[in-house]
Amino acid sequence: MKAFIVYCHPSENSFTRNMRDAFIKGVEDSGNEVILSDLYKMDFKADMTEAEYLRDANYRNTPDVAEDVFAEQEKINQSDAIVFIYPVFWTEAPAKLVGWFDRVWTYGFAYGEKTMKVLDKGMVLCSAGNPIARLKEFGLLESMEKVMFGDRLFGRVKETEFVVFDCTSRENELREKNWDANLQKAYEKGKGLFG
Ligand SMILES: Cc1cc2nc3c(=O)[nH]c(=O)nc-3n(C[C@H](O)[C@H](O)[C@H](O)COP(=O)(O)O)c2cc1C
């Protein structure tokens, strides 16, 4: 089985990068394959052109999608699961990943006469500075999940799982204290991705 990982973090010196690598090791140790899009490393262009906007807004199949967008769509259709790995920025994914959805979820692929494969699993692994209790208290965790699974992945994956690694801000002593246990958890999530 193949897992397509869409990873977005501006720095290699981060918890999220370590968490990503632990997750990938888990997937590979379970005998499965990974396709990785590292959006910063690829310098993925996040903003739509006017032509792209007009194509999608008018429900048109023309012009053909850009090559970098087509490459991402091909990776999806070759995979069995899609996994998003990122740090929470202002209760969202980093802007580059939000822009990835703007451009890759095109008319004729993700909506309209869809050609996007319905994947077995959609997973989010994100790191957050806040404790989960605080994200829940203000309804923020629910909002993040709703946007990812109730909109972006809705009807496009059969099963969903949202995993938050909380208290990961650099000033929080729990970042270091929970580091190894969190990487172990990410590894196990990778190992168990395909059941
Ligand atoms: C621009 C920015 C916005 C952030 N917004 C949030 C937020 O809305 N909620 C939250 O819990 N943490 C927020 N954080 C904290 C990051 O999620 C946290 O620093 C990160 O997950 C730590 O992991 P890293 O070492 O991989 O960067 C923000 C951090 C930055 C830099």
Ligand as a Chemical Component Dictionary entry (heavy atoms), coordinates in Angstrom:
data_LIG
# 
_chem_comp.id                   LIG 
_chem_comp.type                 NON-POLYMER 
_chem_comp.pdbx_formal_charge   0 
_chem_comp.three_letter_code    LIG 
# 
loop_
_chem_comp_atom.comp_id 
_chem_comp_atom.atom_id 
_chem_comp_atom.alt_atom_id 
_chem_comp_atom.type_symbol 
_chem_comp_atom.charge 
_chem_comp_atom.model_Cartn_x 
_chem_comp_atom.model_Cartn_y 
_chem_comp_atom.model_Cartn_z 
_chem_comp_atom.pdbx_ordinal 
LIG C1  C1  C 0 2.970  31.742 13.093 1  
LIG C2  C2  C 0 2.621  30.791 14.182 2  
LIG C3  C3  C 0 1.298  30.608 14.539 3  
LIG C4  C4  C 0 0.943  29.671 15.510 4  
LIG N1  N1  N 0 -0.384 29.491 15.815 5  
LIG C5  C5  C 0 -0.738 28.542 16.715 6  
LIG C6  C6  C 0 -2.099 28.302 16.997 7  
LIG O1  O1  O 0 -3.003 28.922 16.456 8  
LIG N2  N2  N 0 -2.404 27.337 17.901 9  
LIG C7  C7  C 0 -1.451 26.606 18.544 10 
LIG O2  O2  O 0 -1.780 25.730 19.340 11 
LIG N3  N3  N 0 -0.131 26.811 18.275 12 
LIG C8  C8  C 0 0.238  27.759 17.384 13 
LIG N4  N4  N 0 1.561  27.975 17.107 14 
LIG C9  C9  C 0 2.572  27.145 17.762 15 
LIG C10 C10 C 0 3.090  26.078 16.830 16 
LIG O3  O3  O 0 2.063  25.198 16.419 17 
LIG C11 C11 C 0 4.198  25.337 17.559 18 
LIG O4  O4  O 0 5.219  26.269 17.801 19 
LIG C12 C12 C 0 4.752  24.235 16.731 20 
LIG O5  O5  O 0 3.797  23.240 16.611 21 
LIG C13 C13 C 0 5.997  23.690 17.379 22 
LIG O6  O6  O 0 6.495  22.657 16.587 23 
LIG P1  P1  P 0 7.754  22.821 15.608 24 
LIG O7  O7  O 0 9.003  22.709 16.456 25 
LIG O8  O8  O 0 7.593  21.712 14.663 26 
LIG O9  O9  O 0 7.643  24.171 14.918 27 
LIG C14 C14 C 0 1.950  28.930 16.159 28 
LIG C15 C15 C 0 3.292  29.134 15.804 29 
LIG C16 C16 C 0 3.631  30.044 14.844 30 
LIG C17 C17 C 0 5.084  30.221 14.486 31 
# 
loop_
_chem_comp_bond.comp_id 
_chem_comp_bond.atom_id_1 
_chem_comp_bond.atom_id_2 
_chem_comp_bond.value_order 
_chem_comp_bond.pdbx_ordinal 
LIG C1  C2  SING 1  
LIG C2  C3  SING 2  
LIG C2  C16 DOUB 3  
LIG C3  C4  DOUB 4  
LIG C4  N1  SING 5  
LIG C4  C14 SING 6  
LIG N1  C5  DOUB 7  
LIG C5  C6  SING 8  
LIG C5  C8  SING 9  
LIG C6  O1  DOUB 10 
LIG C6  N2  SING 11 
LIG N2  C7  SING 12 
LIG C7  O2  DOUB 13 
LIG C7  N3  SING 14 
LIG N3  C8  DOUB 15 
LIG C8  N4  SING 16 
LIG N4  C9  SING 17 
LIG N4  C14 SING 18 
LIG C9  C10 SING 19 
LIG C10 O3  SING 20 
LIG C10 C11 SING 21 
LIG C11 O4  SING 22 
LIG C11 C12 SING 23 
LIG C12 O5  SING 24 
LIG C12 C13 SING 25 
LIG C13 O6  SING 26 
LIG O6  P1  SING 27 
LIG P1  O7  DOUB 28 
LIG P1  O8  SING 29 
LIG P1  O9  SING 30 
LIG C14 C15 DOUB 31 
LIG C15 C16 SING 32 
LIG C16 C17 SING 33 
# 
